[in-house]
Amino acid sequence: MGEIKIFRYELNNHLTTNLTNKFQDDLENIYQSAVDFVKIKTDLTIFPEKCPYTTLLYNY
C-alpha cells in the first residue's frame, strides 16, 4: 500500500512539473493569441508587447 502512495506522489509531481514547464514555454504564444483576439473583437489597442504574466508560484 505504501508503494502505491509513493508511486502516485511521484507521478503527480512529475506530471505537475511537466505541465508547468509546458505552460511556461507556451505562455507568450497564449498571451499573443489572446491579445489578437481582443483586438479583433474590440477597439482596444493598448496592450503590453510582451506577456506581463509569469508562471512562477509563490509560497506564502
C-alpha positions in Angstrom: 0.0 0.0 0.0 2.8 2.4 0.8 4.5 1.8 -2.6 1.3 2.7 -4.4 1.1 6.1 -2.5 4.7 6.8 -3.3 4.2 6.0 -6.9 1.1 8.2 -7.1 3.0 11.1 -5.4 6.0 10.7 -7.8 3.6 10.5 -10.8 1.7 13.6 -9.7 4.9 15.5 -9.1 6.3 14.5 -12.5 3.2 15.5 -14.3 2.9 18.8 -12.5 6.5 19.7 -13.3 6.0 18.8 -17.0 2.8 20.7 -17.3 4.3 23.8 -15.6 7.3 23.7 -17.9 5.0 23.3 -21.0 2.8 26.2 -19.8 5.9 28.4 -19.3 7.1 27.6 -22.8 3.6 28.4 -24.3 2.7 31.4 -22.2 3.9 34.1 -24.6 2.1 32.5 -27.6 -1.1 32.1 -25.5 -0.9 35.8 -24.5 -0.3 37.0 -28.1 -3.3 34.9 -29.3 -5.5 36.4 -26.6 -4.4 39.9 -27.5 -5.0 39.3 -31.2 -8.5 38.0 -30.4 -9.4 41.0 -28.2 -8.1 43.4 -30.8 -10.4 41.8 -33.4 -13.4 41.8 -31.1 -12.9 45.3 -29.6 -11.4 48.6 -30.5 -8.8 48.2 -27.7 -5.2 48.5 -28.8 -3.3 49.3 -25.6 -1.6 46.1 -24.6 2.0 45.3 -23.4 4.0 43.9 -26.3 5.4 41.1 -24.1 3.3 39.0 -21.8 3.3 40.6 -18.3 2.4 37.4 -16.6 4.5 34.6 -15.2 4.0 31.0 -14.2 6.1 31.4 -11.0 4.3 30.2 -8.0 4.8 31.9 -4.6 4.5 30.1 -1.4 3.5 32.4 1.4 
